[in-house]
Amino acid sequence: MTTRKTTRRMASFRRNRNNKPTTGRTVGLIAVGVLALGGIVTAGVLAPKVVSTSSTVVAAIIYQTSDDETTAYSMPAEVKHDLAQYAADGDSVLVVRIDGDCKVTTNTVDLTPRTSSGEVLNVPSKIDAAIAQKIADLETDTNTPTPGTTSRCIYVGLLSARIPHNIPVYLFTNGIDLTAPVDFRDLAWQTTPEQLIKVVNDAKVVPDLKGTDVELVLAAPTGDQGMRATETEYLHTIWSALLTNAGATSVSFVDGMPGDAASTDRTPVVPLPGLPTTPIAPVPDPKEPEVYSCTLDGATAYFVVNTPRFIDAGAVKAALADCVSRISPGSTIDIESWVSYEGPLDANGNPTNPRDPADVELSSARSAATRDLMISMGVDPSMFTSVVGNAATNLPHPEAPRSPLNRVSIITVHPPTK
């Protein structure tokens, strides 16, 4: 059983059968990895190979080989339906296998139901059985591991593969890549899509997926690779950005259900961000000791990336308990938030658009979310006198506008007026 989430309306290739495809042609650590990757591409190790495809190739199946931290791929019902339709129409699909050592193997699979001697079947009952077997064989192939490999190279594989333009692409992966530039150990679940896209674009390591409609089938994690809903959402956000940046017209997701590991091959576990467990200490103002502040700082992942939602509201409440317990009746409270700046910088490294509307909206929403959380802890709503977002103006760390340390929300509590 799978659940499907669509981030953009997926154009149906089946409704445009006359449109034949054409053949297509943190951040510091990530950047270093991309530079190394660029050298490999230049040297020809990952240079795209010329793939001879039939004019009847109407879709592509791309899969990352399985490992011990990934459940077996289950072909979703809608994918089986599409493949059955392609088979009934006598079409072929391109099958791209991406091994853990980044080796890419590409084959064209004719889905036309045929006899053992190669003749096209005409008996309906035999046609259905032949099509079902072809689909079952494809599902088996996607679950065949690469013995001895200990990495994942889905993005690098996309760089090497030649995918025809303007076709549906079914991408099978667990989403947690382990190879630069999309090594999730470097992304640390905090690198924003904008930061990552800038890195891959600057390094000119972008796959060619022009006009494709990508359906990404995410295998559920298993073994030691536990995940929260917020991390699955992060996977959606990152891959939607990467694939759209590569030219995909639409990106949709099918989230797999938990199950048994598809392989015994060991791969590294990517640690999840720690939840806020340390109490947020109230800090007195040096000039006015009766005024104190409590800071949700960027060193801890309080918010889901690019959203005003808390990763774990209960953990944040526990961290703020001391701060809230000190609020006296009649006090007033201000909340200010900032976000790290993702836009262009001037020659001096300063933001050229410090009041970017999207940054203002996000920082303001995080201030409002913090206020609402405090109200749920029993704070009188009338105490809040200022709840604002500052975007990239007066950043806590102006010397590094893109630093995650700028992602802060500061609660300032003023004592009752005497």
PyMOL commands that set and color helices and strands:
alter all, ss='L'
color gray80, all
select helices_A, chain A and resi 13-16+27-43+77-88+124-142+154-160+184-187+193-202+229-245+313-325+357-376+381-383+404-406
alter helices_A, ss='H'
color red, helices_A
select strands_A, chain A and resi 2-6+57-64+92-98+104-110+168-173+213-218+250-256+283-284+292-296+332-337+384-389+409-414
alter strands_A, ss='S'
color yellow, strands_A
deselect
rebuild
show_as cartoon
